[in-house]
Amino acid sequence: MRILIQLYFNALKFFLVFCLISIVCLIFLNVVLRYGFNSGINISVELSRFLFVWMVFSGAIIVLHENGHVAVEALVRKLPRLGALSVVILAKLCMIFVGVLLLDGSWKQMMLNWSTLSPTVGMPMGYFYLTGVIFSVLSIWVQIIASFEVVLKYSRGGEVLKNEERQL
């Protein structure tokens, strides 16, 4: 199972690279065409914005999975093990709650805008809001798995927080 998850996140990283390269190429080509030949690619701005949104949400899932987000653990490290476990689980539950709120709002926006077409590309604007739906489902899943891992680590006598220190 871990191999499949790792393959998924590696594919997501390649998707990020594809999005970034596509954005750079579209914008660069559009700038060259506008200033050099007084023409341009009509869909480049809208498609770049679409790819940027997908890139940001996909990157956020990767960071959430790898615990690369900013965390202030100074207080939690000073608590006893049970207190640290309680605070960490409470934080995970809050993130799950926010994920549910994001899922609800993104789903409603996606359904409202599914019949609205984007002005230049002509694709449904629901795809734009689908990123929020996918992000929220995956973030809820990542947080649930992380919560179980924290409880299992605690029950085996391990530390609630990771011992590794990140250096900037």
C-alpha positions in Angstrom: 0.0 0.0 0.0 2.8 2.4 0.9 4.4 1.8 -2.6 1.1 2.8 -4.3 0.9 5.9 -2.2 4.5 6.8 -2.9 3.9 6.2 -6.7 0.8 8.5 -6.5 2.8 11.3 -4.9 5.7 10.9 -7.3 3.2 11.1 -10.2 1.8 14.3 -8.5 5.3 15.8 -8.4 5.7 15.1 -12.1 2.3 16.8 -12.7 3.6 19.8 -10.8 6.7 19.9 -13.1 4.4 19.6 -16.1 2.2 22.5 -14.9 5.2 24.8 -14.2 6.8 24.1 -17.5 3.5 24.6 -19.4 2.9 27.9 -17.6 6.4 29.2 -18.3 6.2 28.2 -22.0 2.7 29.6 -22.5 3.5 33.0 -20.9 6.9 33.3 -22.6 5.6 32.4 -26.0 2.7 34.9 -25.5 5.1 37.7 -24.5 7.3 37.1 -27.5 4.4 37.0 -29.8 2.8 40.2 -28.4 6.0 42.3 -28.4 7.7 40.8 -31.4 4.8 40.1 -33.8 1.9 42.1 -32.4 -0.2 39.0 -31.9 -0.7 36.5 -29.2 -2.2 33.3 -28.0 -5.7 34.0 -26.7 -5.9 31.0 -24.4 -2.5 31.4 -22.7 -3.6 33.6 -19.8 -6.7 31.6 -18.9 -4.9 28.2 -19.4 -2.0 29.4 -17.3 -4.3 30.5 -14.5 -6.1 27.1 -14.6 -2.8 25.3 -14.5 -1.5 27.5 -11.6 -4.5 26.7 -9.5 -4.1 23.0 -10.1 -0.4 23.3 -9.4 -0.9 25.1 -6.0 -3.5 22.6 -4.7 -1.4 19.6 -5.9 1.7 21.1 -4.2 -0.3 21.7 -1.0 -1.3 18.0 -0.9 2.4 16.9 -1.3 3.5 19.3 1.5 0.7 18.1 3.8 1.7 14.4 3.1 5.4 15.1 3.8 4.7 17.2 6.9 6.5 20.1 5.2 4.1 22.7 6.4 5.0 25.2 9.1 4.3 23.9 12.6 4.9 25.6 15.9 5.8 22.8 18.3 7.5 24.6 21.1 4.5 24.4 23.5 3.6 20.8 22.5 7.1 19.6 23.2 6.9 20.9 26.8 3.7 19.0 27.5 3.6 15.5 28.9 3.1 12.7 26.4 -0.7 12.5 26.9 -1.1 16.3 26.7 1.0 16.3 23.5 -1.1 13.6 22.1 -4.3 15.5 22.9 -3.1 18.7 21.3 -1.8 16.9 18.2 -5.1 15.0 17.8 -7.1 18.2 18.4 -5.0 20.0 15.7 -5.6 17.1 13.3 -9.4 17.2 14.0 -9.4 20.9 13.3 -7.7 20.4 10.0 -10.2 17.6 9.1 -13.0 20.0 10.0 -11.6 22.7 7.8 -11.2 20.1 5.0 -14.9 19.3 5.4 -15.8 22.9 5.1 -13.6 23.4 2.1 -15.2 20.2 0.5 -18.7 21.6 1.1 -17.9 25.0 -0.4 -15.9 23.7 -3.3 -18.6 21.1 -4.1 -21.3 23.8 -4.2 -19.2 26.1 -6.3 -18.3 23.3 -8.7 -22.0 22.3 -9.2 -23.0 26.0 -9.6 -20.4 26.7 -12.2 -20.5 23.4 -14.1 -22.7 24.9 -16.8 -20.7 28.2 -17.0 -18.1 28.1 -19.7 -14.8 30.0 -19.5 -14.7 32.9 -21.9 -11.6 32.0 -24.0 -11.0 28.2 -23.6 -14.7 27.3 -23.5 -14.4 24.6 -20.8 -16.7 24.4 -17.9 -15.7 26.5 -14.9 -16.5 23.6 -12.7 -13.1 22.1 -13.5 -11.6 25.2 -11.8 -13.5 24.4 -8.6 -12.8 20.7 -8.9 -9.4 21.4 -7.5 -10.8 22.3 -4.2 -12.9 19.2 -4.1 -10.0 16.9 -4.8 -7.7 18.8 -2.4 -10.2 18.7 0.4 -10.9 14.9 0.0 -7.1 14.1 -0.2 -6.3 16.4 2.8 -9.0 14.8 4.9 -7.6 11.4 4.0 -4.0 12.4 4.8 -5.0 13.9 8.1 -7.1 10.8 9.1 -4.1 8.5 8.3 -1.7 10.8 10.2 -4.1 10.8 13.2 -4.0 7.0 13.3 -0.3 7.0 12.9 0.1 9.3 15.9 -2.2 7.2 18.1 -0.4 4.0 17.1 3.0 5.6 17.7 1.8 6.8 21.2 0.4 3.4 22.1 3.7 1.7 21.2 5.6 4.1 23.6 7.0 6.3 20.9 7.2 10.1 20.7 4.1 12.0 19.5 6.1 14.5 17.5 9.0 13.7 15.2 12.4 14.0 16.7 14.0 15.4 13.6 14.8 19.1 13.6 14.4 21.1 10.4 17.1 23.6 9.7 16.4 26.6 7.6 
